[in-house]
Amino acid sequence: MLEQANHGTVTDLHTDSSNRFMYMFFCLKACIDGFFSSIRPVIAIDRTFLKGPHKGVLFVAVCMDGNDQIFPLAFGVGDSETNEAWEWFLSRLYKAVGEVNDLVIVSDRKGSITTGVEKVFPNSIHGACAVHLERNMVGHYGRNKALKQYFRRAAMVYRESQFLQRMEQLAHINPEAAQGVSGKSFP
């Protein structure tokens, strides 16, 4: 019905061999048009677990518009968060938007997402979400206000030289945390 009422909308429903629900995807034509006409080529993907009588996972792909407001791009529902589920969702997203020049996909560092992005969007850049990195850093290295402050300063810069400078400041407080979030050692 969505596709009939909104030509160009992409939907998909997948069931197993016993006709039981596995995955659902939809991306409205208006969202596709908005993505190509007004949105930077940066897609953030994430999931949340569904509660209540029908368990599962809600997958989302969103962007930021020119006013830094969340712009919904696509949604999916799966039976669980697995490599197969993420690959299925991302392949439908690819069907909706195709190959996008200079595309950046932002997510947490979950292995199933990384695997899916590498398979489905091999020409994109896959970046880590600063919010997730900060939460992981705080969870692993403790609630240190200065550590969070320097991390946020590093995450907000636009030049690599400024980032490295801020990460060196963070390393003076906790070298392991700086290496953990950036993957590099700092002097």
N, C-alpha and C positions, 0 to 999 in steps of 0.2 A: 504494500500500500504506500509506503514512503517513497519508493522509486516511481510509482505511477503518479503520485501527486506532486512530486518534485523531481522532474527529469534531470538526470545527472547525479542524483544521490546514489551513494554506494552502500549497499547492505549485503549482509551474508548471514546465513544461519546454518550451523553445522551440527549434525547429530551423529551418534555412533551407529553401529550395525543393528542395534536393537531400537533405533529411532529415539534414543534418549538424548536430551539436550547436552551439548558440549560447549559450543561457542556461538556468540552473536556479535555482529559488528554493524555500526552505521556511521556514515559521514555524510551530512547533509550537503547538497549542492551549494547552498548559500555559504556554508563554511569553507568549502573548496574555493569558491570564487573569492571570498574575502581573504583567504590565505594567499592567493596568487596576486591579488590587486593591492593589498594594503599591509601585509604582515612581513616582518623580517623572516628570513628562512631559518628560524630556530624553533624546533618543536621540543617541548618538554613532555616526557612520558612517565607515567607512574601508575600505581594501582592502589586499590583499597579493598579490604575484605568485606564481603557482604554478610550481614548478620540477620537473624530472624529465621523463619522456617526454610528459606531457600538460600543455602550457603553458596559461596562462590567468590569470584573476584571481579571487580569492576576495573577495567583498563581505561585510561584516558590519555588523549594526546591533545595538548593545549599549546597556545602561543601567547605572545604579548602583543597588544596593538600599540599604536603610536602614543596612546595616553597611558601606557604601562598597565593596562587592564587585561585581565585574562580573556583570551579569545578561544572558545572551544573549537576543536577541529574534528575529533573523532572519539567514539566511545565503543567499548566492547565489554562483553561479559563472558567469563570462562568458568569452567568447573573448578579449576585450581590454578595456582601460579607455577607453571612449569616451563621448561625450555620450549616445548611444543606449543603451549598456549601463547607465549610471547611471540614466537615465530609466526603463528597463525594470525594474531592481531596485527603485527607489523607488516605481514605480507598483504593484508587487506588495506592497511594504511598506504602502502606503496601503490596498490591498485588505484586508490583514490587520488593520490598526489603525483605519482610517477617519480621520475628522476628529477631532482631539484638541484640546480647549481649551488654550490657553497652551503649545502644543508648542514646544520648542526643539530644533533639530537642530544638533549640533556636528560640525565636520569640519575638515580642512585647507582651505586656500584654493584648491583645484584648481577650475579653471573648469568642468569637466564636472560636478562635484558641485553647484556653485552653480547652474548652469543647470537641472539636474534637480530640485533642491529648489524653485527658483522656480516651475517648471512643475507639479510634483506636489503640493507642500505650500505653496501660495501664502500661506496664513494663518499659517504657522509663523514663528518667529524663527530665523534661520540665524546661528549664532555660530562664531567661529574657535577652534580648539583651541589652548590656551595652550602645550602641549608643541610643537606644530608651529610656532607663532609664535616660540617661544624658539629652536628649532633654526634656523629661517630667519634670525633676527636674528643669532645667533652665526655662522652661515655667511656672512652678508653683511657684518657689522660687526666680526668678530673675536672671539676668546676673551678677553673682559674679565670677570673675576670680579665686579667691582662692577656692571657692566652686567647680567649675569645675575641678581645678587642683587636689584637694584632692579626688574627686570622681574618676578621671581617674587613680590616683595612686592606689586607692582601687581596681578598676576593673582589674588592670594588675598584681596583685599578685597571687601566686599559693597556698599559705598556709592560712588556716583560721585564724591563729593567726595574720598574717600580715594584712589580710583584716580587722579584728576587730580593730587592732591598727589604721589603716588608717581611718576607719569609726569613731573612737573616735575623731580623729583630725578634721574630717569633722563636727562632732557634736559640737565641740567647736565654729565653725563658725555659724552653723545653725542646732540646734537639730532636728527641724521638718523635714528638708531636709534629714538628716541622717536616721531618722525613716521612712520617705516616701519611700526612695529607697531600704532600707534593710528590713523593716518590724519589726525592733527591736528598743528598746530604748537604748541609750548609756548614761553612767554616766556623 
